[in-house]
Amino acid sequence: MRYKILTLLLFVTSCNLSTHPTPTSTPANTLVPTVMVAQISTATDMPVPILEREKYTLNIIINCDLHFVTVDEKILYHNHTGQQLNSLTLAVAANLWQNCFKLATIKVDDIPIMDYTLTAQRLDITLLTPLEPDSILTVTLGYSLSLPYMDQAHSLRARIFGYSDVQMNLVNCILSLSHSRMAHGSSVNRGHMASIWFIQLQILK
């Protein structure tokens, strides 16, 4: 009986010893893989897009019964004149009709402007900070229109603006930049004269 137990113990011991891993030597010169990191450009690396032409955004409310129009207008303007601008000139055709045009607010880059002159159909806005060449600014305007009656028989002006018994024309209701006035005789690229318009219209009946 003792012989059998001794044999079993020796067998178990020999199995345990054979399971230990054999130590291996580490090579002296080990190559470490190199990771290449690509440079990713951020938004700050991108050039500022050029505004090819001015953009007009208008919110217009028309009261048909009162023949009254309220306008909130925003103009995004890029100075392509090649020179510094100290003022902006806008055409206000509606002011040619008596008691028609009423200006409420003017802001340039969200700053209220009080230094301006309105004479006939011309609105001159003095800038608090001169607009450098290739710079962009935003003009916001609030104004209202009491539409004139289009007298087909006795009107002294062209019968294209106002209201009649059958229709309403708003062809002269929008204020627009006068490029010839702002250029001061310099050469202006006519490729920038075309404009982009976004108009939201609400009619009250």
Z-matrix of the N, CA and C atoms (Angstrom, degrees):
N
C 1 1.458
C 2 1.504 1 109.94
N 3 1.269 2 120.85 1 -42.37
C 4 1.459 3 124.29 2 177.93
C 5 1.521 4 110.87 3 -61.61
N 6 1.275 5 117.60 4 -34.97
C 7 1.461 6 122.79 5 -177.43
C 8 1.519 7 110.95 6 -65.55
N 9 1.323 8 115.05 7 -41.02
C 10 1.449 9 120.05 8 -178.86
C 11 1.521 10 111.46 9 -68.05
N 12 1.316 11 118.64 10 -40.95
C 13 1.466 12 122.19 11 -179.49
C 14 1.510 13 110.15 12 -65.74
N 15 1.285 14 118.73 13 -42.65
C 16 1.444 15 122.67 14 179.33
C 17 1.511 16 111.57 15 -61.69
N 18 1.305 17 116.25 16 -40.40
C 19 1.471 18 120.47 17 178.98
C 20 1.503 19 111.27 18 -63.43
N 21 1.357 20 118.62 19 -40.74
C 22 1.455 21 123.32 20 -179.73
C 23 1.513 22 110.47 21 -65.60
N 24 1.291 23 119.55 22 -43.57
C 25 1.460 24 123.25 23 179.72
C 26 1.512 25 110.95 24 -62.88
N 27 1.299 26 117.10 25 -41.62
C 28 1.454 27 120.10 26 179.08
C 29 1.513 28 111.30 27 -64.97
N 30 1.321 29 118.02 28 -35.86
C 31 1.460 30 122.25 29 179.62
C 32 1.516 31 111.87 30 -67.03
N 33 1.351 32 114.88 31 -43.40
C 34 1.471 33 119.39 32 179.21
C 35 1.512 34 110.70 33 -65.02
N 36 1.305 35 117.05 34 -40.30
C 37 1.448 36 121.10 35 -179.18
C 38 1.513 37 111.08 36 -64.94
N 39 1.331 38 115.44 37 -41.93
C 40 1.454 39 118.23 38 -179.66
C 41 1.520 40 111.82 39 -66.67
N 42 1.328 41 118.65 40 -32.89
C 43 1.481 42 121.07 41 177.54
C 44 1.510 43 111.30 42 -67.68
N 45 1.326 44 117.98 43 -41.30
C 46 1.462 45 121.87 44 -179.63
C 47 1.522 46 111.50 45 -64.32
N 48 1.270 47 118.16 46 -39.23
C 49 1.450 48 120.73 47 -178.78
C 50 1.523 49 111.84 48 -68.48
N 51 1.330 50 116.19 49 -34.08
C 52 1.457 51 119.00 50 -177.25
C 53 1.535 52 113.72 51 -73.21
N 54 1.362 53 117.20 52 -14.50
C 55 1.474 54 120.49 53 -178.58
C 56 1.509 55 112.99 54 -85.54
N 57 1.321 56 122.17 55 -12.37
C 58 1.468 57 123.94 56 -179.96
C 59 1.527 58 109.55 57 -67.28
N 60 1.384 59 118.76 58 132.22
C 61 1.480 60 119.59 59 -179.58
C 62 1.503 61 112.27 60 -69.76
N 63 1.296 62 114.85 61 148.66
C 64 1.453 63 120.20 62 179.30
C 65 1.518 64 109.29 63 -83.42
N 66 1.312 65 120.03 64 123.34
C 67 1.478 66 121.44 65 -177.76
C 68 1.516 67 110.98 66 -63.01
N 69 1.345 68 114.41 67 139.28
C 70 1.464 69 120.63 68 178.88
C 71 1.511 70 109.77 69 -114.05
N 72 1.274 71 116.07 70 152.30
C 73 1.471 72 121.14 71 -179.75
C 74 1.523 73 110.20 72 -88.24
N 75 1.335 74 117.58 73 142.40
C 76 1.458 75 123.58 74 178.26
C 77 1.512 76 109.91 75 -86.40
N 78 1.340 77 117.91 76 131.25
C 79 1.474 78 118.84 77 -179.87
C 80 1.518 79 111.28 78 -59.15
N 81 1.294 80 115.13 79 145.19
C 82 1.465 81 119.46 80 -177.17
C 83 1.515 82 111.37 81 -67.04
N 84 1.336 83 118.44 82 -41.43
C 85 1.464 84 123.41 83 -178.13
C 86 1.519 85 109.60 84 -107.96
N 87 1.324 86 115.76 85 102.56
C 88 1.464 87 121.38 86 -179.04
C 89 1.518 88 109.45 87 -104.49
N 90 1.346 89 118.38 88 127.08
C 91 1.461 90 122.86 89 179.66
C 92 1.519 91 110.38 90 -82.08
N 93 1.332 92 116.29 91 124.86
C 94 1.467 93 121.30 92 178.95
C 95 1.521 94 108.27 93 -99.42
N 96 1.338 95 118.86 94 123.08
C 97 1.477 96 120.16 95 -178.60
C 98 1.528 97 111.38 96 -63.92
N 99 1.315 98 115.29 97 139.89
C 100 1.472 99 121.71 98 179.76
C 101 1.522 100 109.94 99 -95.27
N 102 1.344 101 117.13 100 129.34
C 103 1.463 102 122.48 101 179.76
C 104 1.518 103 108.69 102 -98.44
N 105 1.341 104 117.17 103 121.80
C 106 1.459 105 122.35 104 178.69
C 107 1.524 106 109.23 105 -91.03
N 108 1.338 107 116.80 106 122.83
C 109 1.460 108 122.36 107 -179.58
C 110 1.516 109 108.68 108 -103.17
N 111 1.335 110 116.14 109 119.89
C 112 1.466 111 120.62 110 179.21
C 113 1.513 112 110.25 111 -80.17
N 114 1.328 113 116.95 112 140.61
C 115 1.466 114 121.99 113 178.67
C 116 1.526 115 109.26 114 -79.94
N 117 1.315 116 115.36 115 124.51
C 118 1.462 117 121.69 116 -178.78
C 119 1.518 118 108.51 117 -103.69
N 120 1.313 119 115.82 118 123.79
C 121 1.467 120 119.81 119 179.45
C 122 1.515 121 110.02 120 -75.88
N 123 1.308 122 116.46 121 139.25
C 124 1.459 123 122.51 122 179.07
C 125 1.511 124 109.45 123 -98.40
N 126 1.358 125 114.54 124 177.40
C 127 1.463 126 119.54 125 -178.73
C 128 1.521 127 111.54 126 -63.86
N 129 1.331 128 117.07 127 -27.68
C 130 1.463 129 119.75 128 -178.08
C 131 1.521 130 111.68 129 -71.77
N 132 1.372 131 116.12 130 -18.06
C 133 1.452 132 118.78 131 179.38
C 134 1.527 133 112.21 132 -81.78
N 135 1.342 134 116.67 133 -15.22
C 136 1.452 135 120.70 134 -176.19
C 137 1.526 136 110.16 135 -78.68
N 138 1.336 137 118.28 136 138.90
C 139 1.469 138 120.02 137 178.46
C 140 1.527 139 111.61 138 -69.38
N 141 1.328 140 115.34 139 150.68
C 142 1.460 141 120.24 140 178.58
C 143 1.518 142 108.83 141 -71.12
N 144 1.349 143 118.85 142 126.48
C 145 1.460 144 120.07 143 -177.87
C 146 1.522 145 111.48 144 -64.93
N 147 1.330 146 115.68 145 145.20
C 148 1.452 147 121.61 146 179.51
C 149 1.516 148 109.25 147 -88.43
N 150 1.324 149 116.19 148 131.65
C 151 1.458 150 121.10 149 176.71
C 152 1.518 151 107.55 150 -85.10
N 153 1.324 152 117.05 151 106.08
C 154 1.457 153 121.53 152 -173.53
C 155 1.520 154 112.48 153 -67.74
N 156 1.317 155 117.76 154 -31.55
C 157 1.470 156 121.24 155 -178.06
C 158 1.523 157 108.47 156 -149.13
N 159 1.314 158 115.71 157 157.50
C 160 1.456 159 117.96 158 -179.10
C 161 1.524 160 111.06 159 -68.99
N 162 1.332 161 114.75 160 152.57
C 163 1.466 162 120.68 161 -179.41
C 164 1.532 163 109.14 162 -119.19
N 165 1.308 164 115.20 163 131.48
C 166 1.457 165 122.07 164 179.02
C 167 1.529 166 108.66 165 -110.95
N 168 1.320 167 115.68 166 131.70
C 169 1.460 168 121.81 167 174.34
C 170 1.523 169 107.54 168 -124.90
N 171 1.345 170 116.32 169 124.81
C 172 1.460 171 120.66 170 -174.92
C 173 1.518 172 110.50 171 -128.96
N 174 1.334 173 115.46 172 133.99
C 175 1.457 174 123.11 173 168.94
C 176 1.523 175 106.91 174 -111.58
N 177 1.319 176 116.49 175 114.34
C 178 1.459 177 121.94 176 -172.65
C 179 1.523 178 109.61 177 -118.85
N 180 1.319 179 115.80 178 129.81
C 181 1.465 180 122.34 179 174.69
C 182 1.522 181 108.09 180 -116.87
N 183 1.329 182 116.39 181 125.05
C 184 1.465 183 121.76 182 -178.08
C 185 1.521 184 109.42 183 -114.79
N 186 1.325 185 115.66 184 124.87
C 187 1.457 186 121.35 185 172.26
C 188 1.528 187 107.14 186 -100.26
N 189 1.307 188 115.94 187 103.89
C 190 1.463 189 120.41 188 -174.00
C 191 1.522 190 112.13 189 -66.99
N 192 1.318 191 117.81 190 -36.96
C 193 1.466 192 120.41 191 -177.61
C 194 1.524 193 111.26 192 -67.75
N 195 1.335 194 116.32 193 -39.60
C 196 1.468 195 120.35 194 -178.24
C 197 1.525 196 112.13 195 -91.91
N 198 1.327 197 117.57 196 -6.57
C 199 1.473 198 122.18 197 -175.91
C 200 1.533 199 110.22 198 54.58
N 201 1.329 200 114.21 199 47.51
C 202 1.469 201 121.82 200 -173.78
C 203 1.524 202 108.73 201 -125.71
N 204 1.336 203 116.20 202 136.44
C 205 1.466 204 122.14 203 -176.69
C 206 1.521 205 109.68 204 -126.31
N 207 1.326 206 116.62 205 132.37
C 208 1.466 207 123.09 206 174.90
C 209 1.522 208 108.62 207 -114.49
N 210 1.339 209 116.27 208 132.25
C 211 1.467 210 120.69 209 -174.77
C 212 1.522 211 110.57 210 -129.78
N 213 1.328 212 115.97 211 131.64
C 214 1.465 213 123.49 212 165.81
C 215 1.522 214 106.47 213 -112.34
N 216 1.317 215 115.51 214 118.71
C 217 1.464 216 120.38 215 -173.28
C 218 1.526 217 110.48 216 -123.24
N 219 1.324 218 115.71 217 138.20
C 220 1.470 219 121.60 218 176.07
C 221 1.516 220 108.67 219 -127.09
N 222 1.337 221 115.76 220 131.78
C 223 1.465 222 121.85 221 179.73
C 224 1.530 223 108.41 222 -120.89
N 225 1.318 224 116.43 223 124.95
C 226 1.461 225 122.50 224 174.43
C 227 1.524 226 106.86 225 -103.28
N 228 1.334 227 115.98 226 115.35
C 229 1.468 228 120.44 227 -170.53
C 230 1.513 229 111.22 228 -122.81
N 231 1.346 230 115.86 229 132.49
C 232 1.470 231 123.47 230 176.69
C 233 1.529 232 107.53 231 -110.10
N 234 1.335 233 116.69 232 124.55
C 235 1.461 234 121.47 233 -176.31
C 236 1.527 235 110.35 234 -75.88
N 237 1.333 236 116.20 235 102.08
C 238 1.459 237 122.06 236 177.72
C 239 1.527 238 112.12 237 -103.71
N 240 1.321 239 118.33 238 13.01
C 241 1.463 240 120.45 239 -176.06
C 242 1.522 241 112.48 240 -75.33
N 243 1.340 242 117.98 241 -17.96
C 244 1.455 243 120.69 242 -177.71
C 245 1.517 244 113.39 243 82.34
N 246 1.325 245 117.50 244 7.19
C 247 1.463 246 120.89 245 179.06
C 248 1.530 247 109.79 246 -143.52
N 249 1.323 248 114.60 247 165.49
C 250 1.456 249 120.43 248 179.93
C 251 1.528 250 110.00 249 -73.34
N 252 1.333 251 116.09 250 138.30
C 253 1.460 252 121.16 251 179.01
C 254 1.527 253 109.53 252 -111.90
N 255 1.318 254 116.42 253 128.05
C 256 1.461 255 121.91 254 177.09
C 257 1.523 256 112.01 255 -99.16
N 258 1.318 257 116.87 256 -9.85
C 259 1.458 258 120.98 257 -179.81
C 260 1.511 259 109.59 258 -154.90
N 261 1.322 260 115.69 259 163.13
C 262 1.458 261 122.81 260 174.66
C 263 1.522 262 108.37 261 -121.77
N 264 1.326 263 116.26 262 144.38
C 265 1.458 264 121.98 263 179.01
C 266 1.523 265 109.12 264 -118.62
N 267 1.330 266 115.52 265 128.37
C 268 1.451 267 121.55 266 179.03
C 269 1.525 268 109.64 267 -118.69
N 270 1.318 269 115.59 268 145.57
C 271 1.461 270 121.56 269 175.62
C 272 1.517 271 109.02 270 -89.16
N 273 1.339 272 116.21 271 128.89
C 274 1.467 273 122.80 272 -178.83
C 275 1.526 274 107.50 273 -124.71
N 276 1.322 275 116.73 274 77.28
C 277 1.464 276 120.60 275 -176.54
C 278 1.515 277 112.18 276 -62.32
N 279 1.319 278 117.64 277 -31.47
C 280 1.468 279 120.38 278 -177.35
C 281 1.526 280 112.38 279 -64.93
N 282 1.335 281 117.14 280 -21.14
C 283 1.469 282 119.71 281 -178.86
C 284 1.526 283 112.25 282 -74.42
N 285 1.323 284 117.81 283 -6.72
C 286 1.462 285 120.66 284 175.63
C 287 1.529 286 111.83 285 -73.79
N 288 1.321 287 117.06 286 -18.35
C 289 1.462 288 121.27 287 176.32
C 290 1.529 289 109.05 288 -93.54
N 291 1.280 290 117.97 289 131.16
C 292 1.463 291 123.05 290 -174.88
C 293 1.529 292 110.47 291 -65.76
N 294 1.338 293 114.70 292 135.49
C 295 1.471 294 122.51 293 177.31
C 296 1.532 295 112.74 294 57.61
N 297 1.309 296 115.89 295 31.93
C 298 1.468 297 119.94 296 -179.03
C 299 1.522 298 111.60 297 -103.13
N 300 1.322 299 117.89 298 -52.50
C 301 1.461 300 122.44 299 -171.82
C 302 1.528 301 110.73 300 -97.26
N 303 1.338 302 116.38 301 133.16
C 304 1.462 303 121.63 302 176.03
C 305 1.519 304 108.81 303 -134.55
N 306 1.332 305 115.27 304 117.27
C 307 1.466 306 121.65 305 -179.38
C 308 1.522 307 109.99 306 -88.39
N 309 1.338 308 117.02 307 128.82
C 310 1.463 309 121.50 308 -177.96
C 311 1.524 310 111.99 309 -102.27
N 312 1.323 311 118.29 310 -51.51
C 313 1.467 312 121.37 311 -175.20
C 314 1.520 313 111.11 312 -143.32
N 315 1.340 314 114.55 313 148.95
C 316 1.464 315 122.41 314 170.68
C 317 1.522 316 107.79 315 -133.91
N 318 1.330 317 116.44 316 132.03
C 319 1.457 318 121.59 317 174.52
C 320 1.524 319 109.07 318 -134.49
N 321 1.330 320 115.51 319 142.34
C 322 1.458 321 121.75 320 173.02
C 323 1.525 322 107.53 321 -121.41
N 324 1.321 323 116.04 322 117.13
C 325 1.467 324 121.87 323 -175.06
C 326 1.526 325 110.71 324 53.25
N 327 1.343 326 115.14 325 44.15
C 328 1.476 327 124.48 326 176.15
C 329 1.529 328 113.34 327 70.06
N 330 1.324 329 118.74 328 10.14
C 331 1.470 330 121.72 329 177.72
C 332 1.531 331 108.11 330 -105.19
N 333 1.341 332 118.49 331 123.79
C 334 1.470 333 120.53 332 -179.64
C 335 1.528 334 111.53 333 -60.87
N 336 1.318 335 115.90 334 140.20
C 337 1.461 336 123.24 335 -179.42
C 338 1.526 337 108.94 336 -114.70
N 339 1.331 338 115.58 337 126.34
C 340 1.454 339 120.98 338 177.99
C 341 1.531 340 111.69 339 -110.69
N 342 1.334 341 116.87 340 -15.65
C 343 1.460 342 121.32 341 -177.54
C 344 1.530 343 109.75 342 -93.49
N 345 1.314 344 115.63 343 93.28
C 346 1.469 345 120.89 344 178.61
C 347 1.524 346 108.51 345 -152.67
N 348 1.326 347 115.81 346 161.35
C 349 1.464 348 121.72 347 176.52
C 350 1.521 349 108.57 348 -132.17
N 351 1.324 350 115.09 349 137.62
C 352 1.456 351 122.04 350 178.63
C 353 1.525 352 107.56 351 -122.43
N 354 1.322 353 116.12 352 110.48
C 355 1.458 354 122.33 353 -179.01
C 356 1.521 355 108.43 354 -129.70
N 357 1.339 356 115.16 355 119.60
C 358 1.469 357 120.73 356 -178.42
C 359 1.525 358 108.57 357 52.82
N 360 1.328 359 117.84 358 -121.27
C 361 1.462 360 120.33 359 -177.29
C 362 1.527 361 112.97 360 -99.82
N 363 1.321 362 117.55 361 20.14
C 364 1.455 363 121.42 362 -176.25
C 365 1.533 364 110.86 363 -120.99
N 366 1.350 365 115.13 364 128.62
C 367 1.457 366 122.40 365 176.12
C 368 1.522 367 108.53 366 -118.61
N 369 1.352 368 116.32 367 116.15
C 370 1.459 369 122.25 368 178.07
C 371 1.527 370 109.28 369 -105.32
N 372 1.329 371 115.73 370 124.42
C 373 1.467 372 122.17 371 -179.03
C 374 1.520 373 108.66 372 -112.27
N 375 1.337 374 116.71 373 120.09
C 376 1.466 375 121.58 374 177.13
C 377 1.524 376 109.25 375 -82.84
N 378 1.324 377 116.90 376 126.62
C 379 1.459 378 121.88 377 -178.54
C 380 1.521 379 110.60 378 -83.06
N 381 1.314 380 116.45 379 136.17
C 382 1.468 381 120.43 380 176.74
C 383 1.519 382 110.83 381 -67.11
N 384 1.320 383 117.01 382 -35.11
C 385 1.464 384 123.03 383 176.48
C 386 1.520 385 108.15 384 -125.52
N 387 1.337 386 118.63 385 126.07
C 388 1.470 387 120.16 386 179.97
C 389 1.526 388 111.82 387 -55.55
N 390 1.316 389 115.38 388 143.45
C 391 1.461 390 121.39 389 178.84
C 392 1.523 391 109.15 390 -92.32
N 393 1.333 392 115.67 391 113.52
C 394 1.451 393 121.08 392 -177.68
C 395 1.534 394 110.80 393 -74.10
N 396 1.325 395 117.90 394 159.18
C 397 1.471 396 120.52 395 176.45
C 398 1.525 397 111.31 396 -56.83
N 399 1.329 398 115.33 397 140.98
C 400 1.468 399 123.51 398 179.76
C 401 1.525 400 112.94 399 64.66
N 402 1.332 401 117.43 400 18.86
C 403 1.458 402 121.44 401 174.55
C 404 1.528 403 109.43 402 -99.93
N 405 1.333 404 115.46 403 160.45
C 406 1.468 405 121.40 404 -175.60
C 407 1.525 406 109.25 405 -122.47
N 408 1.322 407 116.74 406 141.26
C 409 1.455 408 121.58 407 172.79
C 410 1.526 409 109.58 408 -138.77
N 411 1.336 410 115.00 409 166.65
C 412 1.464 411 121.95 410 179.84
C 413 1.520 412 109.35 411 -122.11
N 414 1.313 413 116.50 412 127.78
C 415 1.461 414 123.18 413 176.55
C 416 1.523 415 108.00 414 -111.06
N 417 1.329 416 116.66 415 128.02
C 418 1.462 417 121.03 416 175.07
C 419 1.523 418 108.83 417 -119.34
N 420 1.318 419 115.59 418 137.08
C 421 1.453 420 121.91 419 -176.64
C 422 1.522 421 109.85 420 -132.76
N 423 1.324 422 114.57 421 143.01
C 424 1.454 423 120.75 422 172.46
C 425 1.519 424 108.68 423 -123.80
N 426 1.321 425 117.63 424 127.51
C 427 1.466 426 119.99 425 -178.66
C 428 1.527 427 109.81 426 -155.75
N 429 1.330 428 114.86 427 168.50
C 430 1.460 429 120.56 428 -179.82
C 431 1.525 430 109.42 429 -136.14
N 432 1.321 431 115.13 430 160.48
C 433 1.460 432 122.51 431 -178.40
C 434 1.527 433 109.72 432 -133.29
N 435 1.307 434 115.54 433 127.74
C 436 1.464 435 121.19 434 168.10
C 437 1.524 436 106.31 435 -99.01
N 438 1.311 437 116.09 436 102.38
C 439 1.458 438 120.33 437 -169.72
C 440 1.533 439 111.94 438 -64.83
N 441 1.324 440 116.32 439 136.16
C 442 1.471 441 120.21 440 177.56
C 443 1.529 442 110.73 441 -79.04
N 444 1.322 443 114.68 442 156.83
C 445 1.458 444 119.93 443 176.38
C 446 1.526 445 108.62 444 -80.02
N 447 1.320 446 116.83 445 132.03
C 448 1.463 447 121.59 446 179.87
C 449 1.526 448 109.16 447 -84.58
N 450 1.304 449 115.00 448 90.44
C 451 1.465 450 121.19 449 179.41
C 452 1.529 451 108.57 450 -74.78
N 453 1.288 452 116.44 451 107.91
C 454 1.452 453 120.38 452 -175.14
C 455 1.530 454 113.11 453 -68.24
N 456 1.321 455 117.44 454 -19.93
C 457 1.465 456 120.15 455 -175.14
C 458 1.517 457 113.16 456 -103.25
N 459 1.340 458 118.05 457 -36.21
C 460 1.459 459 119.96 458 -171.14
C 461 1.528 460 113.55 459 -121.18
N 462 1.321 461 119.33 460 13.78
C 463 1.455 462 121.52 461 -178.39
C 464 1.521 463 110.57 462 -69.62
N 465 1.357 464 115.83 463 135.38
C 466 1.458 465 120.95 464 177.69
C 467 1.527 466 112.14 465 -85.59
N 468 1.335 467 116.94 466 -13.65
C 469 1.458 468 120.84 467 -179.70
C 470 1.527 469 109.71 468 -118.79
N 471 1.320 470 114.36 469 169.80
C 472 1.459 471 118.92 470 179.15
C 473 1.526 472 109.99 471 -60.10
N 474 1.308 473 116.85 472 136.59
C 475 1.462 474 121.43 473 -174.42
C 476 1.536 475 109.72 474 -87.54
N 477 1.339 476 115.06 475 62.63
C 478 1.467 477 120.56 476 -179.26
C 479 1.523 478 111.76 477 -122.94
N 480 1.313 479 117.54 478 1.08
C 481 1.468 480 120.46 479 -177.87
C 482 1.523 481 109.03 480 -137.67
N 483 1.330 482 116.27 481 128.48
C 484 1.456 483 121.31 482 179.45
C 485 1.517 484 110.97 483 125.12
N 486 1.326 485 115.55 484 -152.90
C 487 1.461 486 119.83 485 -178.80
C 488 1.521 487 109.59 486 -134.50
N 489 1.323 488 114.88 487 155.82
C 490 1.463 489 122.15 488 175.04
C 491 1.519 490 107.56 489 -131.89
N 492 1.323 491 115.87 490 -168.63
C 493 1.461 492 119.30 491 179.81
C 494 1.524 493 112.22 492 -72.02
N 495 1.322 494 116.65 493 -16.22
C 496 1.463 495 118.90 494 -174.29
C 497 1.522 496 113.97 495 -123.48
N 498 1.342 497 119.44 496 -12.10
C 499 1.455 498 119.25 497 -175.82
C 500 1.528 499 111.40 498 -156.74
N 501 1.354 500 114.18 499 171.85
C 502 1.464 501 122.31 500 177.89
C 503 1.524 502 107.79 501 -135.85
N 504 1.332 503 117.49 502 127.82
C 505 1.461 504 122.70 503 -179.61
C 506 1.523 505 109.97 504 -116.13
N 507 1.334 506 116.58 505 130.25
C 508 1.465 507 121.60 506 -177.73
C 509 1.523 508 111.24 507 -119.49
N 510 1.315 509 117.51 508 30.23
C 511 1.459 510 120.98 509 -172.81
C 512 1.525 511 112.62 510 -61.73
N 513 1.332 512 119.18 511 -28.92
C 514 1.470 513 121.75 512 -176.62
C 515 1.527 514 113.39 513 -107.31
N 516 1.318 515 117.29 514 19.97
C 517 1.468 516 118.17 515 -172.05
C 518 1.520 517 113.14 516 -84.65
N 519 1.330 518 119.60 517 -14.35
C 520 1.462 519 122.04 518 -170.77
C 521 1.523 520 111.32 519 -100.08
N 522 1.328 521 116.58 520 135.13
C 523 1.460 522 122.24 521 174.40
C 524 1.526 523 108.75 522 -82.22
N 525 1.339 524 116.78 523 133.51
C 526 1.463 525 120.55 524 -179.27
C 527 1.519 526 109.92 525 -135.37
N 528 1.332 527 115.60 526 152.99
C 529 1.456 528 121.30 527 -178.98
C 530 1.521 529 110.60 528 -69.60
N 531 1.339 530 115.20 529 140.56
C 532 1.458 531 121.59 530 177.41
C 533 1.520 532 108.51 531 -101.09
N 534 1.324 533 117.59 532 100.08
C 535 1.463 534 121.36 533 -174.75
C 536 1.532 535 111.58 534 -69.42
N 537 1.313 536 117.28 535 -35.90
C 538 1.466 537 119.05 536 -178.51
C 539 1.519 538 110.90 537 -64.69
N 540 1.314 539 118.40 538 -34.30
C 541 1.465 540 121.77 539 178.25
C 542 1.524 541 111.74 540 -70.67
N 543 1.317 542 116.75 541 -38.99
C 544 1.466 543 120.45 542 -176.28
C 545 1.514 544 112.18 543 -78.79
N 546 1.345 545 117.32 544 -22.31
C 547 1.462 546 119.89 545 -177.43
C 548 1.526 547 112.00 546 -73.79
N 549 1.349 548 118.19 547 -22.70
C 550 1.475 549 122.66 548 179.15
C 551 1.520 550 111.40 549 53.81
N 552 1.324 551 116.07 550 40.52
C 553 1.456 552 120.30 551 175.77
C 554 1.513 553 114.59 552 84.74
N 555 1.318 554 118.70 553 -3.55
C 556 1.459 555 119.89 554 179.77
C 557 1.522 556 109.59 555 -81.33
N 558 1.324 557 114.67 556 166.64
C 559 1.457 558 119.84 557 -179.49
C 560 1.517 559 109.42 558 -78.25
N 561 1.321 560 116.57 559 126.15
C 562 1.460 561 121.60 560 -179.91
C 563 1.519 562 108.85 561 -116.16
N 564 1.322 563 115.96 562 133.67
C 565 1.450 564 120.98 563 -180.00
C 566 1.519 565 109.42 564 -66.91
N 567 1.319 566 117.33 565 113.76
C 568 1.458 567 121.15 566 -178.14
C 569 1.524 568 112.50 567 -69.68
N 570 1.333 569 116.15 568 -11.25
C 571 1.453 570 117.57 569 176.80
C 572 1.511 571 112.74 570 -68.04
N 573 1.342 572 117.16 571 -15.77
C 574 1.456 573 121.16 572 -178.82
C 575 1.526 574 112.08 573 -98.59
N 576 1.327 575 118.07 574 5.69
C 577 1.446 576 119.53 575 -173.98
C 578 1.522 577 112.73 576 -77.64
N 579 1.328 578 117.69 577 -29.33
C 580 1.457 579 120.19 578 -179.85
C 581 1.523 580 109.52 579 -66.21
N 582 1.337 581 116.87 580 148.13
C 583 1.457 582 121.78 581 -174.58
C 584 1.517 583 110.36 582 -123.37
N 585 1.323 584 114.84 583 162.43
C 586 1.461 585 122.41 584 176.09
C 587 1.522 586 107.63 585 -113.40
N 588 1.331 587 116.85 586 131.38
C 589 1.459 588 121.96 587 -175.22
C 590 1.526 589 110.29 588 -120.78
N 591 1.328 590 115.49 589 134.81
C 592 1.462 591 122.57 590 172.09
C 593 1.533 592 106.52 591 -124.82
N 594 1.323 593 117.26 592 114.71
C 595 1.460 594 121.95 593 -173.93
C 596 1.514 595 110.30 594 -122.19
N 597 1.344 596 116.24 595 126.24
C 598 1.447 597 122.75 596 173.32
C 599 1.525 598 107.64 597 -112.63
N 600 1.319 599 116.42 598 120.55
C 601 1.459 600 122.24 599 -171.95
C 602 1.519 601 110.73 600 -115.50
N 603 1.324 602 116.07 601 131.22
C 604 1.454 603 122.52 602 175.63
C 605 1.519 604 108.88 603 -126.10
N 606 1.322 605 116.87 604 126.18
C 607 1.465 606 121.91 605 -177.18
C 608 1.514 607 109.60 606 -112.16
N 609 1.320 608 115.89 607 125.17
C 610 1.463 609 122.16 608 177.28
C 611 1.521 610 109.25 609 -101.22
N 612 1.319 611 116.22 610 128.55
C 613 1.453 612 120.68 611 179.96
C 614 1.526 613 110.48 612 -120.63
